[in-house]
Amino acid sequence: MRRTWIATVLNFFLPGTGYLVLQQKRVLALFWLAGALGLTAVELSLQSDGSDLYWPMFAAVFVMNIAFAADAYLAGRRLAVEPATG
């Protein structure tokens, strides 16, 4: 269960890293991580420019991060419930 919470927190701050901890969705996780880093760069440039678009962008990224965290939590819970095979 500890790994689930670590993945949840990581996926909130850097979408994709939580999936890597869970060893799930690895290829997608790398793309999501690259996308999140790109969005962060855009968001920071909007903030420094004093753009009116900063707050809508911040809100959209915040909602997206909550969704990624929730998905990592649910994925971790599914892994904890599934019986080990092998």
Distance bins in CASP14 RR format, pairs under 12 A and 6 or more apart:
PFRMAT RR
TARGET T0000
AUTHOR 0000-0000-0000
RMODE 2
METHOD distances of the structure
MODEL  1
1 7 0 0 0 0 0 1 0 0 0 0 0
1 8 0 0 0 0 0 1 0 0 0 0 0
1 73 0 0 0 0 0 1 0 0 0 0 0
1 76 0 0 0 0 1 0 0 0 0 0 0
1 77 0 0 0 0 1 0 0 0 0 0 0
1 79 0 0 0 0 0 1 0 0 0 0 0
1 80 1 0 0 1 0 0 0 0 0 0 0
1 81 0 0 0 0 0 1 0 0 0 0 0
2 8 0 0 0 0 0 1 0 0 0 0 0
2 9 0 0 0 0 0 1 0 0 0 0 0
2 21 0 0 0 0 0 1 0 0 0 0 0
2 22 0 0 0 0 0 1 0 0 0 0 0
2 76 0 0 0 0 0 1 0 0 0 0 0
2 80 0 0 0 0 0 1 0 0 0 0 0
3 9 0 0 0 0 0 1 0 0 0 0 0
3 10 0 0 0 0 0 1 0 0 0 0 0
3 18 0 0 0 0 1 0 0 0 0 0 0
3 19 0 0 0 0 0 1 0 0 0 0 0
3 20 0 0 0 0 0 1 0 0 0 0 0
3 21 1 0 0 1 0 0 0 0 0 0 0
3 22 1 0 0 1 0 0 0 0 0 0 0
3 23 0 0 0 0 1 0 0 0 0 0 0
3 24 0 0 0 0 0 1 0 0 0 0 0
3 72 0 0 0 0 0 1 0 0 0 0 0
3 73 0 0 0 0 0 1 0 0 0 0 0
3 75 0 0 0 0 0 1 0 0 0 0 0
3 76 1 0 0 1 0 0 0 0 0 0 0
3 77 0 0 0 0 0 1 0 0 0 0 0
3 79 0 0 0 0 1 0 0 0 0 0 0
3 80 0 0 0 0 1 0 0 0 0 0 0
4 10 0 0 0 0 0 1 0 0 0 0 0
4 11 0 0 0 0 0 1 0 0 0 0 0
4 18 0 0 0 0 1 0 0 0 0 0 0
4 19 0 0 0 0 0 1 0 0 0 0 0
4 21 0 0 0 0 1 0 0 0 0 0 0
4 22 1 0 0 1 0 0 0 0 0 0 0
4 24 0 0 0 0 0 1 0 0 0 0 0
4 69 0 0 0 0 0 1 0 0 0 0 0
4 70 0 0 0 0 0 1 0 0 0 0 0
4 71 0 0 0 0 0 1 0 0 0 0 0
4 72 1 0 0 1 0 0 0 0 0 0 0
4 73 1 0 0 1 0 0 0 0 0 0 0
4 74 0 0 0 0 1 0 0 0 0 0 0
4 75 0 0 0 0 1 0 0 0 0 0 0
4 76 1 0 1 0 0 0 0 0 0 0 0
4 77 1 0 0 1 0 0 0 0 0 0 0
4 78 0 0 0 0 1 0 0 0 0 0 0
4 79 1 0 0 1 0 0 0 0 0 0 0
4 80 1 0 0 1 0 0 0 0 0 0 0
4 81 0 0 0 0 0 1 0 0 0 0 0
5 11 0 0 0 0 0 1 0 0 0 0 0
5 12 0 0 0 0 0 1 0 0 0 0 0
5 18 0 0 0 0 0 1 0 0 0 0 0
5 21 0 0 0 0 0 1 0 0 0 0 0
5 22 0 0 0 0 0 1 0 0 0 0 0
5 69 0 0 0 0 0 1 0 0 0 0 0
5 72 0 0 0 0 1 0 0 0 0 0 0
5 73 1 0 0 1 0 0 0 0 0 0 0
5 76 0 0 0 0 1 0 0 0 0 0 0
5 77 0 0 0 0 0 1 0 0 0 0 0
5 80 0 0 0 0 0 1 0 0 0 0 0
6 12 0 0 0 0 0 1 0 0 0 0 0
6 13 0 0 0 0 0 1 0 0 0 0 0
6 17 0 0 0 0 1 0 0 0 0 0 0
6 18 1 0 0 1 0 0 0 0 0 0 0
6 19 0 0 0 0 0 1 0 0 0 0 0
6 20 0 0 0 0 0 1 0 0 0 0 0
6 21 1 0 1 0 0 0 0 0 0 0 0
6 22 0 0 0 0 1 0 0 0 0 0 0
6 69 0 0 0 0 0 1 0 0 0 0 0
6 72 0 0 0 0 1 0 0 0 0 0 0
6 73 0 0 0 0 0 1 0 0 0 0 0
6 76 0 0 0 0 0 1 0 0 0 0 0
7 13 0 0 0 0 0 1 0 0 0 0 0
7 14 0 0 0 0 0 1 0 0 0 0 0
7 15 0 0 0 0 0 1 0 0 0 0 0
7 16 0 0 0 0 1 0 0 0 0 0 0
7 17 1 0 0 1 0 0 0 0 0 0 0
7 18 1 1 0 0 0 0 0 0 0 0 0
7 19 1 0 0 1 0 0 0 0 0 0 0
7 20 0 0 0 0 1 0 0 0 0 0 0
7 21 1 0 1 0 0 0 0 0 0 0 0
7 22 1 0 1 0 0 0 0 0 0 0 0
7 23 0 0 0 0 1 0 0 0 0 0 0
7 24 0 0 0 0 1 0 0 0 0 0 0
7 25 0 0 0 0 0 1 0 0 0 0 0
7 29 0 0 0 0 0 1 0 0 0 0 0
7 68 0 0 0 0 0 1 0 0 0 0 0
7 69 0 0 0 0 1 0 0 0 0 0 0
7 70 0 0 0 0 0 1 0 0 0 0 0
7 71 0 0 0 0 1 0 0 0 0 0 0
7 72 1 0 1 0 0 0 0 0 0 0 0
7 73 1 0 0 1 0 0 0 0 0 0 0
7 74 0 0 0 0 0 1 0 0 0 0 0
7 75 1 0 0 1 0 0 0 0 0 0 0
7 76 1 0 0 1 0 0 0 0 0 0 0
7 77 0 0 0 0 0 1 0 0 0 0 0
7 78 0 0 0 0 0 1 0 0 0 0 0
7 79 0 0 0 0 1 0 0 0 0 0 0
7 80 0 0 0 0 0 1 0 0 0 0 0
8 15 0 0 0 0 0 1 0 0 0 0 0
8 16 0 0 0 0 0 1 0 0 0 0 0
8 17 0 0 0 0 0 1 0 0 0 0 0
8 18 1 0 0 1 0 0 0 0 0 0 0
8 19 0 0 0 0 0 1 0 0 0 0 0
8 21 0 0 0 0 1 0 0 0 0 0 0
8 22 0 0 0 0 1 0 0 0 0 0 0
8 65 0 0 0 0 0 1 0 0 0 0 0
8 66 0 0 0 0 0 1 0 0 0 0 0
8 67 0 0 0 0 0 1 0 0 0 0 0
8 68 0 0 0 0 1 0 0 0 0 0 0
8 69 1 0 1 0 0 0 0 0 0 0 0
8 70 1 0 0 1 0 0 0 0 0 0 0
8 71 0 0 0 0 1 0 0 0 0 0 0
8 72 1 0 1 0 0 0 0 0 0 0 0
8 73 1 0 1 0 0 0 0 0 0 0 0
8 74 0 0 0 0 1 0 0 0 0 0 0
8 75 0 0 0 0 1 0 0 0 0 0 0
8 76 0 0 0 0 1 0 0 0 0 0 0
8 77 0 0 0 0 1 0 0 0 0 0 0
9 15 0 0 0 0 0 1 0 0 0 0 0
9 17 0 0 0 0 1 0 0 0 0 0 0
9 18 0 0 0 0 1 0 0 0 0 0 0
9 21 0 0 0 0 1 0 0 0 0 0 0
9 65 0 0 0 0 0 1 0 0 0 0 0
9 68 0 0 0 0 0 1 0 0 0 0 0
9 69 1 0 0 1 0 0 0 0 0 0 0
9 72 0 0 0 0 1 0 0 0 0 0 0
9 73 0 0 0 0 1 0 0 0 0 0 0
10 16 1 0 0 1 0 0 0 0 0 0 0
10 17 1 0 1 0 0 0 0 0 0 0 0
10 18 1 0 1 0 0 0 0 0 0 0 0
10 19 0 0 0 0 1 0 0 0 0 0 0
10 20 0 0 0 0 1 0 0 0 0 0 0
10 21 1 0 0 1 0 0 0 0 0 0 0
10 22 0 0 0 0 1 0 0 0 0 0 0
10 29 0 0 0 0 0 1 0 0 0 0 0
10 32 0 0 0 0 0 1 0 0 0 0 0
10 33 0 0 0 0 0 1 0 0 0 0 0
10 36 0 0 0 0 0 1 0 0 0 0 0
10 65 0 0 0 0 0 1 0 0 0 0 0
10 68 0 0 0 0 1 0 0 0 0 0 0
10 69 0 0 0 0 1 0 0 0 0 0 0
10 72 1 0 0 1 0 0 0 0 0 0 0
10 73 0 0 0 0 0 1 0 0 0 0 0
10 76 0 0 0 0 0 1 0 0 0 0 0
11 17 1 0 0 1 0 0 0 0 0 0 0
11 18 1 0 1 0 0 0 0 0 0 0 0
11 19 1 0 0 1 0 0 0 0 0 0 0
11 20 0 0 0 0 1 0 0 0 0 0 0
11 21 0 0 0 0 1 0 0 0 0 0 0
11 22 0 0 0 0 1 0 0 0 0 0 0
11 24 0 0 0 0 0 1 0 0 0 0 0
11 25 0 0 0 0 0 1 0 0 0 0 0
11 28 0 0 0 0 0 1 0 0 0 0 0
11 29 0 0 0 0 1 0 0 0 0 0 0
11 32 0 0 0 0 1 0 0 0 0 0 0
11 33 0 0 0 0 1 0 0 0 0 0 0
11 36 0 0 0 0 1 0 0 0 0 0 0
11 64 0 0 0 0 0 1 0 0 0 0 0
11 65 1 0 0 1 0 0 0 0 0 0 0
11 66 0 0 0 0 1 0 0 0 0 0 0
11 67 0 0 0 0 1 0 0 0 0 0 0
11 68 1 0 1 0 0 0 0 0 0 0 0
11 69 1 0 1 0 0 0 0 0 0 0 0
11 70 0 0 0 0 1 0 0 0 0 0 0
11 71 1 0 0 1 0 0 0 0 0 0 0
11 72 1 1 0 0 0 0 0 0 0 0 0
11 73 0 0 0 0 1 0 0 0 0 0 0
11 74 0 0 0 0 0 1 0 0 0 0 0
11 75 0 0 0 0 1 0 0 0 0 0 0
11 76 0 0 0 0 0 1 0 0 0 0 0
12 18 0 0 0 0 1 0 0 0 0 0 0
12 36 0 0 0 0 0 1 0 0 0 0 0
12 61 0 0 0 0 0 1 0 0 0 0 0
12 62 0 0 0 0 1 0 0 0 0 0 0
12 63 0 0 0 0 0 1 0 0 0 0 0
12 64 0 0 0 0 1 0 0 0 0 0 0
12 65 1 0 1 0 0 0 0 0 0 0 0
12 66 1 0 0 1 0 0 0 0 0 0 0
12 67 0 0 0 0 1 0 0 0 0 0 0
12 68 1 0 0 1 0 0 0 0 0 0 0
12 69 1 1 0 0 0 0 0 0 0 0 0
12 70 0 0 0 0 1 0 0 0 0 0 0
12 71 0 0 0 0 0 1 0 0 0 0 0
12 72 0 0 0 0 1 0 0 0 0 0 0
12 73 0 0 0 0 1 0 0 0 0 0 0
13 33 0 0 0 0 0 1 0 0 0 0 0
13 36 0 0 0 0 1 0 0 0 0 0 0
13 37 0 0 0 0 0 1 0 0 0 0 0
13 40 0 0 0 0 0 1 0 0 0 0 0
13 61 0 0 0 0 0 1 0 0 0 0 0
13 62 0 0 0 0 0 1 0 0 0 0 0
13 65 1 0 0 1 0 0 0 0 0 0 0
13 66 0 0 0 0 0 1 0 0 0 0 0
13 68 0 0 0 0 1 0 0 0 0 0 0
13 69 0 0 0 0 1 0 0 0 0 0 0
13 72 0 0 0 0 0 1 0 0 0 0 0
14 20 0 0 0 0 1 0 0 0 0 0 0
14 21 0 0 0 0 0 1 0 0 0 0 0
14 29 0 0 0 0 1 0 0 0 0 0 0
14 30 0 0 0 0 0 1 0 0 0 0 0
14 32 0 0 0 0 1 0 0 0 0 0 0
14 33 1 0 0 1 0 0 0 0 0 0 0
14 34 0 0 0 0 0 1 0 0 0 0 0
14 35 0 0 0 0 0 1 0 0 0 0 0
14 36 1 0 1 0 0 0 0 0 0 0 0
14 37 1 0 0 1 0 0 0 0 0 0 0
14 38 0 0 0 0 0 1 0 0 0 0 0
14 39 0 0 0 0 0 1 0 0 0 0 0
14 40 0 0 0 0 1 0 0 0 0 0 0
14 61 0 0 0 0 0 1 0 0 0 0 0
14 64 0 0 0 0 0 1 0 0 0 0 0
14 65 0 0 0 0 1 0 0 0 0 0 0
14 68 0 0 0 0 1 0 0 0 0 0 0
14 69 0 0 0 0 0 1 0 0 0 0 0
14 72 0 0 0 0 0 1 0 0 0 0 0
15 25 0 0 0 0 0 1 0 0 0 0 0
15 28 0 0 0 0 0 1 0 0 0 0 0
15 29 0 0 0 0 1 0 0 0 0 0 0
15 30 0 0 0 0 0 1 0 0 0 0 0
15 31 0 0 0 0 1 0 0 0 0 0 0
15 32 1 0 1 0 0 0 0 0 0 0 0
15 33 1 0 0 1 0 0 0 0 0 0 0
15 34 0 0 0 0 0 1 0 0 0 0 0
15 35 1 0 0 1 0 0 0 0 0 0 0
15 36 1 0 1 0 0 0 0 0 0 0 0
15 37 0 0 0 0 1 0 0 0 0 0 0
15 38 0 0 0 0 0 1 0 0 0 0 0
15 39 0 0 0 0 1 0 0 0 0 0 0
15 40 0 0 0 0 0 1 0 0 0 0 0
15 61 0 0 0 0 1 0 0 0 0 0 0
15 62 0 0 0 0 0 1 0 0 0 0 0
15 63 0 0 0 0 0 1 0 0 0 0 0
15 64 1 0 0 1 0 0 0 0 0 0 0
15 65 1 0 0 1 0 0 0 0 0 0 0
15 66 0 0 0 0 0 1 0 0 0 0 0
15 67 0 0 0 0 1 0 0 0 0 0 0
15 68 1 0 1 0 0 0 0 0 0 0 0
15 69 0 0 0 0 1 0 0 0 0 0 0
15 70 0 0 0 0 0 1 0 0 0 0 0
15 71 0 0 0 0 1 0 0 0 0 0 0
15 72 0 0 0 0 1 0 0 0 0 0 0
16 22 0 0 0 0 1 0 0 0 0 0 0
16 24 0 0 0 0 1 0 0 0 0 0 0
16 25 1 0 0 1 0 0 0 0 0 0 0
16 26 0 0 0 0 1 0 0 0 0 0 0
16 27 0 0 0 0 0 1 0 0 0 0 0
16 28 1 0 0 1 0 0 0 0 0 0 0
16 29 1 1 0 0 0 0 0 0 0 0 0
16 30 1 0 0 1 0 0 0 0 0 0 0
16 31 0 0 0 0 1 0 0 0 0 0 0
16 32 1 0 1 0 0 0 0 0 0 0 0
16 33 1 0 1 0 0 0 0 0 0 0 0
16 34 0 0 0 0 1 0 0 0 0 0 0
16 35 0 0 0 0 1 0 0 0 0 0 0
16 36 1 0 0 1 0 0 0 0 0 0 0
16 37 0 0 0 0 0 1 0 0 0 0 0
16 64 0 0 0 0 0 1 0 0 0 0 0
16 65 0 0 0 0 0 1 0 0 0 0 0
16 67 0 0 0 0 0 1 0 0 0 0 0
16 68 1 0 0 1 0 0 0 0 0 0 0
16 69 0 0 0 0 0 1 0 0 0 0 0
16 71 0 0 0 0 1 0 0 0 0 0 0
16 72 1 0 0 1 0 0 0 0 0 0 0
16 75 0 0 0 0 0 1 0 0 0 0 0
17 24 0 0 0 0 0 1 0 0 0 0 0
17 25 0 0 0 0 0 1 0 0 0 0 0
17 26 0 0 0 0 0 1 0 0 0 0 0
17 29 1 0 0 1 0 0 0 0 0 0 0
17 30 0 0 0 0 1 0 0 0 0 0 0
17 32 0 0 0 0 1 0 0 0 0 0 0
17 33 1 0 0 1 0 0 0 0 0 0 0
17 34 0 0 0 0 0 1 0 0 0 0 0
17 36 0 0 0 0 1 0 0 0 0 0 0
17 37 0 0 0 0 0 1 0 0 0 0 0
17 65 0 0 0 0 0 1 0 0 0 0 0
17 68 0 0 0 0 1 0 0 0 0 0 0
17 69 0 0 0 0 0 1 0 0 0 0 0
17 72 0 0 0 0 1 0 0 0 0 0 0
18 24 0 0 0 0 1 0 0 0 0 0 0
18 25 0 0 0 0 1 0 0 0 0 0 0
18 26 0 0 0 0 0 1 0 0 0 0 0
18 28 0 0 0 0 0 1 0 0 0 0 0
18 29 1 0 0 1 0 0 0 0 0 0 0
18 30 0 0 0 0 0 1 0 0 0 0 0
18 32 0 0 0 0 1 0 0 0 0 0 0
18 33 0 0 0 0 1 0 0 0 0 0 0
18 36 0 0 0 0 0 1 0 0 0 0 0
18 65 0 0 0 0 0 1 0 0 0 0 0
18 68 0 0 0 0 1 0 0 0 0 0 0
18 69 0 0 0 0 1 0 0 0 0 0 0
18 70 0 0 0 0 0 1 0 0 0 0 0
18 71 0 0 0 0 1 0 0 0 0 0 0
18 72 1 0 1 0 0 0 0 0 0 0 0
18 73 0 0 0 0 1 0 0 0 0 0 0
18 75 0 0 0 0 1 0 0 0 0 0 0
18 76 0 0 0 0 1 0 0 0 0 0 0
18 79 0 0 0 0 0 1 0 0 0 0 0
19 25 1 0 1 0 0 0 0 0 0 0 0
19 26 1 0 0 1 0 0 0 0 0 0 0
19 27 0 0 0 0 1 0 0 0 0 0 0
19 28 1 0 0 1 0 0 0 0 0 0 0
19 29 1 1 0 0 0 0 0 0 0 0 0
19 30 0 0 0 0 1 0 0 0 0 0 0
19 31 0 0 0 0 0 1 0 0 0 0 0
19 32 1 0 0 1 0 0 0 0 0 0 0
19 33 0 0 0 0 1 0 0 0 0 0 0
19 36 0 0 0 0 0 1 0 0 0 0 0
19 68 0 0 0 0 1 0 0 0 0 0 0
19 69 0 0 0 0 0 1 0 0 0 0 0
19 71 0 0 0 0 1 0 0 0 0 0 0
19 72 1 0 0 1 0 0 0 0 0 0 0
19 73 0 0 0 0 0 1 0 0 0 0 0
19 74 0 0 0 0 0 1 0 0 0 0 0
19 75 1 0 0 1 0 0 0 0 0 0 0
19 76 0 0 0 0 1 0 0 0 0 0 0
19 79 0 0 0 0 0 1 0 0 0 0 0
20 26 1 0 0 1 0 0 0 0 0 0 0
20 27 0 0 0 0 0 1 0 0 0 0 0
20 28 0 0 0 0 0 1 0 0 0 0 0
20 29 1 0 1 0 0 0 0 0 0 0 0
20 30 1 0 0 1 0 0 0 0 0 0 0
20 31 0 0 0 0 0 1 0 0 0 0 0
20 32 0 0 0 0 1 0 0 0 0 0 0
20 33 0 0 0 0 1 0 0 0 0 0 0
20 72 0 0 0 0 0 1 0 0 0 0 0
20 75 0 0 0 0 0 1 0 0 0 0 0
21 29 0 0 0 0 1 0 0 0 0 0 0
21 72 0 0 0 0 1 0 0 0 0 0 0
21 73 0 0 0 0 0 1 0 0 0 0 0
21 75 0 0 0 0 0 1 0 0 0 0 0
21 76 0 0 0 0 1 0 0 0 0 0 0
21 79 0 0 0 0 0 1 0 0 0 0 0
22 29 0 0 0 0 1 0 0 0 0 0 0
22 71 0 0 0 0 0 1 0 0 0 0 0
22 72 1 0 0 1 0 0 0 0 0 0 0
22 73 0 0 0 0 0 1 0 0 0 0 0
22 74 0 0 0 0 0 1 0 0 0 0 0
22 75 1 0 1 0 0 0 0 0 0 0 0
22 76 1 0 1 0 0 0 0 0 0 0 0
22 77 0 0 0 0 0 1 0 0 0 0 0
22 78 0 0 0 0 1 0 0 0 0 0 0
22 79 1 0 0 1 0 0 0 0 0 0 0
22 80 0 0 0 0 0 1 0 0 0 0 0
22 82 0 0 0 0 0 1 0 0 0 0 0
23 29 0 0 0 0 1 0 0 0 0 0 0
23 72 0 0 0 0 0 1 0 0 0 0 0
23 75 0 0 0 0 0 1 0 0 0 0 0
23 76 0 0 0 0 0 1 0 0 0 0 0
23 79 0 0 0 0 1 0 0 0 0 0 0
24 32 0 0 0 0 0 1 0 0 0 0 0
24 71 0 0 0 0 1 0 0 0 0 0 0
24 72 0 0 0 0 1 0 0 0 0 0 0
24 74 0 0 0 0 0 1 0 0 0 0 0
24 75 1 0 1 0 0 0 0 0 0 0 0
24 76 1 0 0 1 0 0 0 0 0 0 0
24 77 0 0 0 0 0 1 0 0 0 0 0
24 78 0 0 0 0 1 0 0 0 0 0 0
24 79 1 0 0 1 0 0 0 0 0 0 0
24 82 0 0 0 0 0 1 0 0 0 0 0
25 31 0 0 0 0 1 0 0 0 0 0 0
25 32 0 0 0 0 1 0 0 0 0 0 0
25 33 0 0 0 0 0 1 0 0 0 0 0
25 68 0 0 0 0 0 1 0 0 0 0 0
25 71 0 0 0 0 1 0 0 0 0 0 0
25 72 0 0 0 0 1 0 0 0 0 0 0
25 75 1 0 0 1 0 0 0 0 0 0 0
25 76 0 0 0 0 0 1 0 0 0 0 0
25 79 0 0 0 0 0 1 0 0 0 0 0
26 32 0 0 0 0 0 1 0 0 0 0 0
26 33 0 0 0 0 0 1 0 0 0 0 0
27 33 0 0 0 0 0 1 0 0 0 0 0
27 34 0 0 0 0 0 1 0 0 0 0 0
28 34 0 0 0 0 0 1 0 0 0 0 0
28 35 0 0 0 0 0 1 0 0 0 0 0
28 68 0 0 0 0 0 1 0 0 0 0 0
28 71 0 0 0 0 0 1 0 0 0 0 0
28 75 0 0 0 0 0 1 0 0 0 0 0
29 35 0 0 0 0 0 1 0 0 0 0 0
29 36 0 0 0 0 0 1 0 0 0 0 0
29 68 0 0 0 0 1 0 0 0 0 0 0
29 71 0 0 0 0 0 1 0 0 0 0 0
29 72 0 0 0 0 1 0 0 0 0 0 0
29 75 0 0 0 0 0 1 0 0 0 0 0
30 36 0 0 0 0 0 1 0 0 0 0 0
30 37 0 0 0 0 0 1 0 0 0 0 0
31 37 0 0 0 0 0 1 0 0 0 0 0
31 38 0 0 0 0 0 1 0 0 0 0 0
32 38 0 0 0 0 0 1 0 0 0 0 0
32 39 0 0 0 0 0 1 0 0 0 0 0
32 64 0 0 0 0 1 0 0 0 0 0 0
32 65 0 0 0 0 0 1 0 0 0 0 0
32 67 0 0 0 0 0 1 0 0 0 0 0
32 68 1 0 0 1 0 0 0 0 0 0 0
32 71 0 0 0 0 0 1 0 0 0 0 0
32 72 0 0 0 0 0 1 0 0 0 0 0
33 39 0 0 0 0 0 1 0 0 0 0 0
33 40 0 0 0 0 0 1 0 0 0 0 0
33 68 0 0 0 0 0 1 0 0 0 0 0
34 40 0 0 0 0 0 1 0 0 0 0 0
34 41 0 0 0 0 0 1 0 0 0 0 0
35 41 0 0 0 0 1 0 0 0 0 0 0
35 42 0 0 0 0 1 0 0 0 0 0 0
35 43 0 0 0 0 0 1 0 0 0 0 0
35 61 0 0 0 0 0 1 0 0 0 0 0
35 64 0 0 0 0 0 1 0 0 0 0 0
35 68 0 0 0 0 0 1 0 0 0 0 0
36 42 0 0 0 0 0 1 0 0 0 0 0
36 43 0 0 0 0 0 1 0 0 0 0 0
36 61 0 0 0 0 1 0 0 0 0 0 0
36 64 0 0 0 0 1 0 0 0 0 0 0
36 65 0 0 0 0 1 0 0 0 0 0 0
36 68 0 0 0 0 1 0 0 0 0 0 0
37 43 0 0 0 0 0 1 0 0 0 0 0
37 44 0 0 0 0 0 1 0 0 0 0 0
37 61 0 0 0 0 0 1 0 0 0 0 0
38 44 0 0 0 0 1 0 0 0 0 0 0
38 45 0 0 0 0 0 1 0 0 0 0 0
38 57 0 0 0 0 0 1 0 0 0 0 0
38 61 0 0 0 0 0 1 0 0 0 0 0
39 45 0 0 0 0 0 1 0 0 0 0 0
39 46 0 0 0 0 0 1 0 0 0 0 0
39 57 1 0 0 1 0 0 0 0 0 0 0
39 58 0 0 0 0 0 1 0 0 0 0 0
39 60 0 0 0 0 1 0 0 0 0 0 0
39 61 1 0 1 0 0 0 0 0 0 0 0
39 62 0 0 0 0 0 1 0 0 0 0 0
39 64 0 0 0 0 1 0 0 0 0 0 0
39 65 0 0 0 0 0 1 0 0 0 0 0
39 68 0 0 0 0 0 1 0 0 0 0 0
40 46 0 0 0 0 0 1 0 0 0 0 0
40 47 0 0 0 0 0 1 0 0 0 0 0
40 57 0 0 0 0 0 1 0 0 0 0 0
40 58 0 0 0 0 0 1 0 0 0 0 0
40 61 1 0 0 1 0 0 0 0 0 0 0
40 64 0 0 0 0 0 1 0 0 0 0 0
40 65 0 0 0 0 0 1 0 0 0 0 0
41 47 0 0 0 0 0 1 0 0 0 0 0
41 48 0 0 0 0 0 1 0 0 0 0 0
41 57 0 0 0 0 0 1 0 0 0 0 0
41 61 0 0 0 0 0 1 0 0 0 0 0
42 48 0 0 0 0 0 1 0 0 0 0 0
42 49 0 0 0 0 0 1 0 0 0 0 0
42 51 0 0 0 0 0 1 0 0 0 0 0
42 53 0 0 0 0 1 0 0 0 0 0 0
42 54 0 0 0 0 1 0 0 0 0 0 0
42 57 1 0 0 1 0 0 0 0 0 0 0
42 58 0 0 0 0 0 1 0 0 0 0 0
42 60 0 0 0 0 0 1 0 0 0 0 0
42 61 0 0 0 0 1 0 0 0 0 0 0
43 49 0 0 0 0 0 1 0 0 0 0 0
43 50 0 0 0 0 0 1 0 0 0 0 0
43 51 0 0 0 0 1 0 0 0 0 0 0
43 53 0 0 0 0 1 0 0 0 0 0 0
43 54 1 0 0 1 0 0 0 0 0 0 0
43 55 0 0 0 0 0 1 0 0 0 0 0
43 56 0 0 0 0 0 1 0 0 0 0 0
43 57 1 0 1 0 0 0 0 0 0 0 0
43 58 1 0 0 1 0 0 0 0 0 0 0
43 59 0 0 0 0 0 1 0 0 0 0 0
43 60 0 0 0 0 1 0 0 0 0 0 0
43 61 1 0 0 1 0 0 0 0 0 0 0
43 62 0 0 0 0 0 1 0 0 0 0 0
43 64 0 0 0 0 0 1 0 0 0 0 0
43 65 0 0 0 0 0 1 0 0 0 0 0
44 50 0 0 0 0 0 1 0 0 0 0 0
44 51 0 0 0 0 0 1 0 0 0 0 0
44 54 0 0 0 0 1 0 0 0 0 0 0
44 57 0 0 0 0 0 1 0 0 0 0 0
44 58 0 0 0 0 0 1 0 0 0 0 0
44 61 0 0 0 0 0 1 0 0 0 0 0
45 51 0 0 0 0 1 0 0 0 0 0 0
45 53 0 0 0 0 0 1 0 0 0 0 0
45 54 0 0 0 0 1 0 0 0 0 0 0
45 57 0 0 0 0 0 1 0 0 0 0 0
46 52 0 0 0 0 1 0 0 0 0 0 0
46 53 1 0 1 0 0 0 0 0 0 0 0
46 54 1 0 1 0 0 0 0 0 0 0 0
46 55 0 0 0 0 1 0 0 0 0 0 0
46 56 0 0 0 0 1 0 0 0 0 0 0
46 57 1 0 1 0 0 0 0 0 0 0 0
46 58 0 0 0 0 1 0 0 0 0 0 0
46 60 0 0 0 0 0 1 0 0 0 0 0
46 61 0 0 0 0 0 1 0 0 0 0 0
47 53 0 0 0 0 1 0 0 0 0 0 0
47 54 1 0 1 0 0 0 0 0 0 0 0
47 55 0 0 0 0 1 0 0 0 0 0 0
47 57 0 0 0 0 1 0 0 0 0 0 0
47 58 0 0 0 0 1 0 0 0 0 0 0
47 61 0 0 0 0 0 1 0 0 0 0 0
48 54 0 0 0 0 1 0 0 0 0 0 0
49 57 0 0 0 0 0 1 0 0 0 0 0
50 57 0 0 0 0 0 1 0 0 0 0 0
51 57 0 0 0 0 1 0 0 0 0 0 0
51 58 0 0 0 0 0 1 0 0 0 0 0
52 58 0 0 0 0 0 1 0 0 0 0 0
53 59 0 0 0 0 0 1 0 0 0 0 0
53 60 0 0 0 0 0 1 0 0 0 0 0
53 61 0 0 0 0 0 1 0 0 0 0 0
54 60 0 0 0 0 0 1 0 0 0 0 0
54 61 0 0 0 0 0 1 0 0 0 0 0
55 61 0 0 0 0 0 1 0 0 0 0 0
55 62 0 0 0 0 0 1 0 0 0 0 0
56 62 0 0 0 0 0 1 0 0 0 0 0
56 63 0 0 0 0 0 1 0 0 0 0 0
57 63 0 0 0 0 0 1 0 0 0 0 0
57 64 0 0 0 0 0 1 0 0 0 0 0
58 64 0 0 0 0 0 1 0 0 0 0 0
58 65 0 0 0 0 0 1 0 0 0 0 0
59 65 0 0 0 0 0 1 0 0 0 0 0
59 66 0 0 0 0 0 1 0 0 0 0 0
60 66 0 0 0 0 0 1 0 0 0 0 0
60 67 0 0 0 0 0 1 0 0 0 0 0
61 67 0 0 0 0 0 1 0 0 0 0 0
61 68 0 0 0 0 0 1 0 0 0 0 0
62 68 0 0 0 0 0 1 0 0 0 0 0
62 69 0 0 0 0 0 1 0 0 0 0 0
63 69 0 0 0 0 0 1 0 0 0 0 0
63 70 0 0 0 0 0 1 0 0 0 0 0
64 70 0 0 0 0 0 1 0 0 0 0 0
64 71 0 0 0 0 0 1 0 0 0 0 0
65 71 0 0 0 0 0 1 0 0 0 0 0
65 72 0 0 0 0 0 1 0 0 0 0 0
66 72 0 0 0 0 0 1 0 0 0 0 0
66 73 0 0 0 0 0 1 0 0 0 0 0
67 73 0 0 0 0 0 1 0 0 0 0 0
67 74 0 0 0 0 0 1 0 0 0 0 0
68 74 0 0 0 0 0 1 0 0 0 0 0
68 75 0 0 0 0 0 1 0 0 0 0 0
69 75 0 0 0 0 0 1 0 0 0 0 0
69 76 0 0 0 0 0 1 0 0 0 0 0
70 76 0 0 0 0 0 1 0 0 0 0 0
70 77 0 0 0 0 0 1 0 0 0 0 0
71 77 0 0 0 0 0 1 0 0 0 0 0
71 78 0 0 0 0 0 1 0 0 0 0 0
72 78 0 0 0 0 0 1 0 0 0 0 0
72 79 0 0 0 0 0 1 0 0 0 0 0
73 79 0 0 0 0 0 1 0 0 0 0 0
73 80 0 0 0 0 0 1 0 0 0 0 0
74 80 0 0 0 0 0 1 0 0 0 0 0
74 81 0 0 0 0 0 1 0 0 0 0 0
75 81 0 0 0 0 0 1 0 0 0 0 0
75 82 0 0 0 0 0 1 0 0 0 0 0
76 82 0 0 0 0 1 0 0 0 0 0 0
79 85 0 0 0 0 0 1 0 0 0 0 0
END
